[in-house]
Amino acid sequence: MPRFLLLVVLLFAALPGLAQVTPRASLLIRNGRVVDGTGNAWFLADVAVQGGRIVAVGRLAADYPADTVIDARGLVVAPGFIDVHTHIEDDEVKQPTADNFIYDGVTTVITGNCGSSRPDLGRYFSFLDSLHLSVNVASLVGHGTLRKEVMGRANRAPTEAELGQMEGLVARAMQAGAVGLSSGLIYIPGTYSRPAEMARLARVVGRYRGIYATHMRNEGDSVQQAIREALWVGKEAGLPVEISHFKLSGQPNWGQADKTLGLVQEARLAGQEVTIDQYPYTASSTSLSTLIPDAVQADGRDSLRARLSRPAVRAATEAAMVKRLKQRRLRHFSYAVVASFPPDTSYNGLSIEAINQKRGRPHKAKAEAATVLDLVLQHDAGMVFHGMSEADVQQIMRYPFNMVGSDASIRVWRQGVPHPRGYGSNARVLGRYVRELQLIGLEEAVRRMTSLPAQTFGLPDRGLLRPGMAADLVVFDPAVVADKSTFTQPHQYSVGMRYVLVNGKMTVRNGQHTGRRSGQVLFGPGRQVPESAPVRKGG
């Protein structure tokens, strides 16, 4: 053996600890109840973080070197939650710290849902990269957005040339890093599309290993047909299907969760990859214009105004709205509550019934329908619609391939009277449905907030608490965690999230947002990076 090699061997023999130097952690979380995202039982362990990654999980040595140590005794340590259904595109600059999500334990959001996204996702991702949010962001590309780009609000099938143009836009979005295609089939112009159109576009997504996420064509009287359509699109296109905010809307449809879930279970048993998501509330939230028949809204607001200026069309529209109300077994539009109406903020928090009375109109459904049309012509209000049963919410929540999605934006503090789901969806599941009602177990709830979303949307380094994964972590008190936001007083943050880390950076410390904005853009598996561009880590 050469002399210098012999000296090296002797040196390592004399200093055995030198060969296995423990890397110093920037953060060490001690004594936590680790719920790792797999659904397995919790276990007591320490978690070490360095360089934005988890570097060790287990009963680490007492002298394990770390810059900062947190004692998590009595607390749960879990992967950061992934909110699979958000709409953040309008409020990033207003509230880049995304406090409502962070205080709810959310470290990653999936935006671009319900057929609505930024049209140029490459540009959007560059914007997010320079803005720096407190949460990570992945995005779907919206079918409705692309259809408007090509066809406007036309109520017709696309020509072959137009369909080809949309296919090209979908491919471009997937190459930019979209995680899939979303549809909003109750919204203009998505409602004018047919299943064959969706299948053609979804096939493009499938080539880039993306997902089809759909706000179905109907969530009330025709919900089963809508589920079958969503499943057909996925089967024809050969890609996974994610059904957004799974629900049963309208009193006549309550109690049918066994049938709707049965369709999803049947598809999975047949080998189709399908998941659902849900917000844990009995009210939905969308725009006021969804109360108006689709055909009346075709071709844009100018066309809507022109049609409603004709007395016969307006009378027929009001009659159709009243008929739909009666089908819900309701006498008034009391279930429809304004969340945000910029032209007159005094309407925020009031029902259409109350606004109609405030305007001095007859206490009749027909007059309330007229009030709806007047408001929409002035400005399309954001609404909260009370129309689901708690029994159905609970039955759907028991389904194991169901994820938590808030269907919310980045909330701007004290702006409007929004749905409380934007502040408390995850904390509500953990506090009410896990701790209080014991509807599902803690480990199962965390799995649905972490590894199941990461798997579904193709985020390979998120959703599990194990070495090598991104250090998106939440440390919460299982005895305290709860939502505080209500329908009447929504601007209240969730409690119980003691620490939140995003890419290894402390974003919540001792229950307080630190102001850190270390979120990243997370790209889908089809992203194509130009050779001159730097490759960004993180999904």
C-alpha positions in Angstrom: 0.0 0.0 0.0 1.4 3.4 -0.9 2.5 5.4 2.1 0.0 8.3 1.8 -2.9 5.8 1.6 -1.7 4.1 4.7 -1.6 7.4 6.6 -5.2 8.1 5.5 -6.4 4.7 6.8 -4.6 5.2 10.1 -6.1 8.6 10.5 -9.7 7.3 10.0 -9.0 4.4 12.3 -7.9 6.8 15.1 -10.8 9.2 14.5 -13.8 6.9 13.7 -16.3 9.8 14.2 -14.7 11.8 11.4 -16.0 9.4 8.7 -19.6 10.2 9.6 -19.9 13.9 10.3 -23.4 14.9 11.2 -24.5 17.8 9.0 -25.6 20.8 10.9 -29.3 21.6 10.7 -30.7 25.1 10.4 -33.8 23.9 12.3 -34.4 20.9 14.6 -37.9 20.0 15.7 -37.7 17.8 18.8 -40.2 15.4 20.5 -43.1 15.9 18.0 -45.9 13.5 17.2 -45.0 13.0 13.6 -47.9 12.4 11.2 -45.9 11.8 8.0 -48.7 12.1 5.4 -48.8 8.4 4.5 -51.9 7.7 6.7 -49.8 5.5 9.0 -50.1 6.0 12.8 -48.2 8.9 14.3 -44.8 8.3 16.0 -42.6 10.3 18.3 -39.6 11.7 16.4 -37.3 14.6 15.8 -37.2 16.4 12.4 -34.0 18.1 11.1 -34.1 20.7 8.3 -31.3 22.1 6.2 -31.1 23.9 2.9 -34.9 23.9 2.4 -35.1 20.1 2.7 -35.8 17.6 5.4 -32.5 15.9 6.2 -33.4 13.5 9.1 -36.4 12.1 10.8 -36.2 9.9 13.9 -34.9 9.8 17.4 -31.8 11.9 16.8 -28.8 12.2 19.0 -29.1 14.6 22.0 -26.1 16.6 20.6 -27.4 16.8 17.0 -26.1 20.2 15.8 -28.7 22.8 14.9 -29.0 26.6 14.7 -32.5 26.6 16.1 -34.3 24.0 18.2 -38.1 23.8 18.6 -39.6 21.7 21.4 -42.8 20.2 19.8 -43.7 18.1 22.8 -47.5 17.5 22.7 -47.7 19.0 19.2 -48.2 17.3 15.8 -45.6 17.7 13.1 -46.9 17.1 9.6 -46.2 18.0 6.0 -47.5 21.4 5.0 -51.1 21.2 3.7 -51.8 21.4 0.0 -55.0 23.3 -0.9 -56.1 21.7 -4.2 -58.7 24.2 -5.2 -58.0 27.9 -5.1 -58.4 31.1 -7.1 -55.5 33.4 -6.2 -55.1 35.1 -9.5 -56.5 38.5 -8.5 -55.1 39.1 -5.0 -51.4 38.1 -5.0 -50.2 41.7 -5.0 -52.8 42.9 -2.5 -51.8 40.3 0.1 -48.6 38.4 -0.9 -48.2 37.0 2.6 -51.3 34.9 2.0 -52.1 35.0 5.7 -55.5 33.2 5.4 -53.8 30.2 3.9 -50.7 30.2 6.1 -52.6 30.4 9.3 -54.7 27.4 8.1 -51.5 25.4 7.7 -51.5 25.6 3.9 -48.0 25.8 2.3 -49.0 25.1 -1.3 -52.0 26.1 -3.4 -53.3 24.8 -6.7 -54.9 27.7 -8.6 -56.4 28.0 -12.1 -59.5 26.1 -11.2 -63.0 26.1 -12.6 -61.9 26.8 -16.1 -60.3 30.2 -15.2 -56.6 30.8 -15.1 -54.1 33.3 -16.4 -54.0 32.9 -20.2 -50.2 32.9 -20.4 -48.9 30.7 -17.7 -45.3 31.1 -18.6 -45.6 34.8 -18.0 -47.7 34.2 -14.8 -45.0 31.9 -13.4 -42.3 34.5 -14.0 -44.5 37.1 -12.3 -44.9 34.9 -9.2 -41.2 34.1 -9.2 -40.4 37.8 -8.9 -43.3 38.6 -6.5 -42.5 35.9 -3.9 -45.6 34.8 -2.1 -45.6 33.1 1.3 -47.1 30.0 -0.3 -46.0 27.7 -3.1 -48.1 27.9 -6.2 -49.0 25.3 -8.9 -51.5 26.1 -11.6 -54.0 24.4 -13.9 -54.8 26.0 -17.3 -58.4 27.1 -17.6 -60.5 25.8 -20.5 -62.8 28.8 -20.2 -59.9 31.2 -20.4 -58.5 29.6 -23.5 -62.0 29.4 -25.1 -62.4 33.1 -24.6 -59.0 33.7 -26.2 -60.1 31.8 -29.3 -63.9 32.2 -29.5 -64.9 34.9 -27.1 -68.2 34.1 -25.4 -69.8 32.5 -28.4 -72.6 30.0 -27.7 -71.6 27.4 -30.3 -69.2 24.5 -31.0 -65.7 25.4 -32.1 -64.7 25.0 -35.7 -61.9 22.5 -36.3 -59.5 25.4 -36.8 -60.5 26.9 -33.5 -60.3 23.6 -31.7 -56.8 23.2 -33.1 -55.9 26.6 -31.8 -57.1 25.7 -28.3 -55.1 22.5 -28.4 -52.0 24.5 -29.2 -52.7 26.8 -26.3 -53.1 23.8 -23.9 -49.8 22.3 -25.1 -48.1 25.6 -24.6 -49.5 25.9 -21.0 -48.4 22.3 -20.2 -44.9 23.0 -21.5 -44.8 26.1 -19.3 -45.5 23.9 -16.3 -49.2 23.6 -15.8 -50.3 20.6 -13.8 -53.4 20.0 -15.9 -56.5 21.4 -17.4 -59.5 22.7 -15.5 -63.1 23.3 -16.6 -65.9 25.3 -15.3 -68.9 23.9 -17.1 -71.5 26.1 -15.3 -69.7 29.3 -16.3 -69.7 31.3 -19.5 -68.2 30.2 -21.9 -67.4 26.7 -20.5 -71.1 25.9 -20.3 -71.3 26.2 -24.1 -68.8 23.4 -24.7 -69.7 19.7 -25.2 -68.0 16.6 -23.9 -66.2 15.9 -27.1 -64.5 19.3 -27.0 -63.3 18.7 -23.5 -62.0 15.2 -24.4 -60.0 16.6 -27.3 -58.2 19.2 -25.1 -57.8 16.7 -22.3 -55.9 14.3 -24.6 -53.3 17.0 -25.0 -53.0 17.3 -21.3 -52.6 13.5 -21.0 -49.5 13.6 -23.3 -47.8 15.8 -20.7 -48.9 13.6 -17.8 -51.4 16.2 -16.4 -54.8 15.9 -14.8 -58.3 17.0 -15.8 -59.9 18.9 -12.9 -63.6 19.8 -13.4 -66.2 22.0 -11.9 -68.9 19.8 -13.4 -71.8 20.9 -15.5 -74.3 20.5 -12.7 -74.1 19.9 -9.0 -77.8 19.7 -8.3 -80.7 18.1 -10.2 -78.4 16.6 -12.9 -75.4 15.9 -10.8 -75.2 12.2 -11.7 -75.2 12.9 -15.4 -72.5 15.5 -14.8 -70.3 13.0 -12.9 -70.7 10.5 -15.8 -69.6 13.2 -18.3 -66.5 14.0 -16.2 -65.6 10.3 -16.0 -66.2 9.9 -19.8 -63.9 12.8 -20.6 -61.1 11.3 -18.5 -61.6 7.8 -20.0 -61.7 9.1 -23.6 -58.6 11.2 -23.0 -56.7 8.6 -20.9 -55.8 10.8 -17.9 -56.8 11.2 -14.2 -59.9 13.0 -13.3 -60.3 15.3 -10.3 -63.9 16.4 -9.5 -64.0 19.8 -7.8 -65.9 20.7 -4.6 -68.0 17.5 -4.6 -71.5 18.3 -3.3 -75.2 18.0 -3.6 -76.8 21.4 -4.1 -80.4 22.1 -3.6 -82.8 20.6 -1.1 -84.5 18.1 -3.5 -81.0 16.5 -4.0 -80.1 16.0 -0.4 -79.5 12.4 0.7 -78.1 11.2 -2.6 -74.4 11.1 -1.6 -74.4 7.3 -1.7 -75.4 7.5 -5.4 -72.9 10.1 -6.4 -70.0 8.6 -4.5 -71.0 5.2 -5.9 -70.3 6.5 -9.4 -66.8 7.5 -8.4 -66.2 4.2 -6.5 -67.4 2.2 -9.5 -65.0 4.1 -11.8 -62.1 3.4 -9.5 -62.9 -0.3 -9.2 -62.9 -0.4 -13.0 -59.4 1.0 -13.1 -60.0 4.7 -13.7 -57.9 7.2 -11.7 -60.4 9.6 -10.1 -60.4 11.8 -7.0 -62.6 14.4 -5.5 -62.2 17.5 -3.3 -64.5 19.2 -0.8 -64.8 22.2 1.5 -66.3 21.4 4.9 -69.3 23.8 4.8 -73.0 23.7 3.8 -72.8 26.8 1.6 -71.1 27.4 -1.8 -69.8 30.6 -3.2 -69.7 31.9 -6.8 -71.0 34.8 -8.9 -74.5 36.1 -8.9 -74.8 35.7 -12.6 -75.0 31.9 -12.2 -78.7 32.4 -11.3 -79.3 33.7 -14.8 -80.0 31.2 -17.7 -76.9 30.6 -19.8 -78.4 31.4 -23.1 -79.3 35.0 -22.0 -75.6 35.6 -21.2 -74.0 34.5 -24.5 -71.6 36.8 -26.3 -70.8 39.2 -23.4 -72.3 41.9 -21.3 -73.4 44.1 -24.2 -75.4 41.3 -25.5 -76.8 40.6 -22.1 -77.9 44.2 -21.7 -79.5 44.2 -25.2 -81.5 41.0 -24.5 -82.7 42.2 -21.1 -83.8 45.5 -22.5 -86.5 43.6 -24.4 -89.5 43.3 -22.1 -90.4 39.8 -23.3 -86.9 38.4 -22.8 -86.6 40.0 -19.4 -90.0 38.6 -18.3 -89.1 35.1 -19.6 -85.7 35.3 -17.7 -87.4 36.3 -14.5 -89.9 33.5 -14.9 -87.1 30.9 -15.5 -85.3 32.1 -12.3 -88.5 31.8 -10.2 -89.2 28.4 -11.6 -85.7 27.2 -10.6 -86.3 28.7 -7.1 -89.5 26.7 -6.7 -87.7 23.6 -7.8 -85.4 24.1 -4.8 -88.6 24.2 -2.7 -88.0 27.8 -1.7 -90.2 30.9 -1.8 -87.5 33.5 -1.7 -83.9 34.1 -2.6 -83.0 34.2 1.0 -80.3 31.5 0.5 -78.3 33.8 -1.8 -76.2 36.2 0.2 -73.9 38.9 -1.2 -70.3 38.5 -0.3 -68.9 41.5 -2.4 -70.7 44.1 -4.4 -68.3 47.0 -5.1 -70.9 49.5 -6.3 -72.7 49.4 -3.0 -70.9 47.8 -0.1 -73.9 48.2 2.2 -75.3 45.1 0.4 -72.4 43.0 1.6 -73.7 40.3 4.0 -77.3 40.8 2.9 -79.5 38.2 1.1 -81.2 39.0 -2.2 -84.5 38.8 -0.3 -83.2 41.5 2.1 -81.8 43.7 -0.6 -85.1 43.5 -2.5 -86.9 44.7 0.5 -84.3 47.4 1.2 -85.1 48.7 -2.3 -88.7 49.0 -1.4 -89.9 46.3 -3.8 -92.7 43.7 -3.2 -91.8 40.8 -1.0 -92.2 38.4 -4.0 -89.9 36.0 -5.7 -90.5 37.7 -9.1 -89.4 41.0 -7.7 -86.3 39.4 -6.2 -85.5 37.9 -9.6 -85.7 41.4 -11.1 -83.4 42.6 -8.3 -80.9 40.0 -9.3 -80.9 41.1 -12.9 -80.5 44.8 -11.9 -77.5 43.9 -9.7 -75.8 41.8 -12.4 -76.3 44.6 -15.0 -74.6 46.9 -12.6 -71.8 44.5 -11.5 -71.6 40.8 -11.1 -71.6 40.3 -7.3 -69.7 37.6 -5.4 -72.1 35.5 -3.5 -72.5 32.8 -0.8 -75.3 30.3 -1.5 -76.7 28.3 1.4 -77.9 25.0 -0.2 -76.3 21.9 1.2 -77.0 19.5 4.0 -74.6 18.7 6.8 -75.4 15.0 6.5 -74.2 15.0 2.9 -71.1 16.9 3.8 -70.2 14.3 6.4 -70.9 11.4 4.2 -68.7 12.8 1.4 -66.0 13.6 3.9 -65.8 9.9 4.8 -64.7 9.0 1.3 -61.0 8.1 1.4 -60.0 9.6 -2.0 -61.4 13.0 -1.1 -59.1 16.1 -0.5 -59.6 19.4 1.2 -60.0 22.4 -1.2 -61.1 25.8 0.0 -62.2 27.1 -3.4 -60.9 30.5 -2.1 -58.7 33.4 -3.1 -56.0 35.1 -1.0 -58.3 36.9 1.4 -57.7 40.7 1.8 -58.3 41.5 5.4 -61.8 42.9 6.1 -62.7 43.2 2.4 -66.3 42.2 1.8 -68.1 39.4 3.6 -66.6 36.3 2.0 -67.3 32.6 2.6 -65.4 31.4 5.7 -63.9 28.5 3.8 -61.1 30.9 2.7 -59.9 31.2 6.3 -60.6 27.9 7.9 -61.1 24.8 5.7 -58.2 22.7 7.0 -58.5 23.8 10.6 -62.2 23.1 10.5 -61.6 19.5 9.3 -59.0 19.0 12.1 -61.0 20.7 14.8 -64.6 19.9 14.1 -64.6 16.7 12.1 -61.5 15.0 13.5 -61.3 16.1 17.2 -65.0 16.9 18.0 -67.0 14.5 15.8 -64.3 11.9 15.2 -65.7 11.4 11.7 -62.2 10.6 10.4 -58.9 10.0 12.1 -56.1 12.5 12.4 -53.6 10.6 10.3 -56.3 10.0 7.6 -57.2 13.8 7.5 -53.5 14.7 7.2 -53.0 12.2 4.3 -55.8 13.9 2.4 -54.3 17.3 2.9 -50.7 16.3 2.0 -49.6 13.1 0.1 -52.9 12.5 -1.7 -52.9 16.0 -3.3 -49.1 15.8 -4.0 -49.7 12.5 -5.8 -52.8 13.7 -7.6 -51.2 16.9 -9.0 -47.7 15.5 -9.7 -45.7 17.2 -7.0 -43.1 14.6 -6.2 -41.1 16.3 -3.5 -44.1 17.5 -1.4 -46.7 15.9 0.8 -44.6 13.5 2.8 -42.4 14.0 5.9 -39.3 12.1 5.1 -35.6 12.9 4.3 -35.0 14.5 1.0 -38.5 16.0 0.7 -39.0 19.8 0.6 -39.3 21.2 4.1 -42.9 22.4 3.9 -44.0 21.7 7.5 -46.7 22.5 9.9 -46.6 22.1 13.7 -50.0 22.3 15.3 -51.7 21.7 18.6 -54.4 19.0 18.0 -56.3 20.0 21.1 -56.6 23.7 20.0 -56.6 23.8 16.2 -59.9 25.3 15.0 -61.5 27.6 12.5 -62.8 30.9 13.8 -64.2 32.4 10.6 -68.0 32.4 10.3 -70.5 33.4 7.7 -71.4 36.6 9.5 -67.8 37.4 10.7 -65.5 35.8 8.2 -62.4 37.8 8.7 -60.9 35.6 11.5 -57.8 33.5 11.1 -57.6 29.9 12.2 -55.8 29.0 15.5 -53.6 26.2 16.6 -50.9 26.4 13.9 -47.9 27.0 16.1 -45.2 26.8 13.4 -45.3 26.8 9.6 -42.3 26.3 7.4 -42.3 26.9 3.7 -39.2 25.6 1.9 -37.4 25.4 5.2 -38.1 29.1 6.1 -40.0 29.9 9.3 -43.2 31.6 8.1 -45.2 31.2 11.4 -43.4 31.3 14.7 -45.3 30.8 18.0 -48.6 31.3 16.1 -47.6 34.6 14.4 -46.8 35.2 10.7 -43.2 36.3 10.4 -43.7 38.0 7.1 -41.4 35.5 5.2 -42.3 35.0 1.6 -40.3 31.9 0.6 -42.9 30.3 -1.7 -41.9 28.9 -5.0 -43.6 28.1 -8.3 -44.2 24.3 -8.5 -44.2 23.0 -12.1 -46.1 20.1 -13.6 -44.3 17.0 -15.1 -44.7 18.2 -18.7 -42.6 21.4 -18.2 -40.1 22.0 -21.0 -37.2 24.3 -19.9 -35.2 26.2 -22.5 -31.5 25.3 -22.4 -30.6 28.8 -21.4 -33.0 29.0 -18.5 -32.0 28.0 -15.0 -33.9 24.9 -13.6 -35.9 25.8 -10.6 -36.2 23.2 -7.8 -39.4 22.3 -6.0 -41.7 20.1 -8.0 
